[in-house]
Amino acid sequence: MEWTWSGEAPAALHISGVDCRTQDGSSILTWDWPGSLRYVFLYGYAPGTGGVGAQRLPESGAAGMKLYTREEYKANGGFRERIDRIGFYRYIIFPCVRQEGELLVYRQTDGENEVAFSLGKAVIRCSIEYSGGWLGRRRTARMTVSTEVPVPKETLCYVKKAGSLPLSIDDGVRYPLLFDLSPGRNRLPDIEIGRDDCVKLFFTDGKAYGGTFDLIHGS
């Protein structure tokens, strides 16, 4: 269905009271409807996968925007959707009006029309093997990372430390991943290190990614 963006939503059309819970693999989204509003557009996305925001909105006609009516809301007790993924998920609800046969979707940038929730953590498993003669000056670290879902390269980094395993991302020399990780086993490029060096994988930001992933070391 075709629609176009309008300006910032007037106060009388602002969405508020947004809440979401999960039940049997489905999300149940509820919110408070302004008195005169009959339509909304819903957008659901996983943060980090190109979703919308206050300053970045999908183009008119973009996939993923769902028109939902007040009558549907009453009949279904909210908006219900099956979500076959794990990790964080976010909904944004945009007020919408029909004017001269055209659907106008309003921006709302106060954040009261958004909600984020967790669908469980995805597991990332990392194993590291070292090879090379102990009598030499160098050895090779071979790192394999297995994940249940796609993982952007910005999520993880590895840290090298001389003499023992690093304890944090600041406990040694930090290196970024070079590519995104796909579901399944991912063999990272071999790392040439000193004979006494050790490496370990970490989240680049534990607060940002620790709620979405569990990072487990060992095979």
C-alpha positions, 0 to 999 in steps of 0.5 A: 500500500502506497503512503508518504511521509508527512511532518512531525506528528501534532501532539493530538496524534502522538502515540504513547504507552507502548509495551511489548511482551512475548508469548510462545515465540510471538510478540504482543505489542500494545499502545495507547491510541490518541482519540481521533487516530484510526491508523498507524504504521508499524515497523519492527526490526533488529537493532544493527540490521538497518532499522529506522530511527528518529533521523533515519526513516524508510522511504515511502513504499519500503518493505517492513512498514505495516498498516494497522487499524484501530479495529484490528487492534481491538479485535486482536487485543493489540498487534501480534507477530511471530518472530523467528529470531533471537536477540533484541528487537524493536518496534516503532509506531508511526501515526497515520491519517487518510487524507483525500484518499492518501495515507500520510505517515507522521514522524514522531521523534520523542521516543514514546512510540518505540519499544525494545525487548529481548527474544533471548540471547544468541550463543557465540562460541570461540575456540583457539588453537596454537601451533608452532615450535615452542623453541621458535620466536613465533607461533600461530593462533587459529580461531574458530567462532561458531554462532547461531545468528549473523554477527556484525564484525563491529560486535567482537574484537580479539586482544593479544597479551604477552605472558597470559590471557587478557582479562578485558579489551583493555588488557593488551593490544586490541584488534578488530574483526575483518568481516561479519560472521555467518551462522555456523562455523567461521574460521578467522584468519590465522594470527601470527603472534609471539611465542609467549603471546595469548589471544582472547575474543571479547565484545567491543562493548559489553553493555551494547552486545551482552544483552543480545549474545552469550560469548562462550570460550572453549570448544 
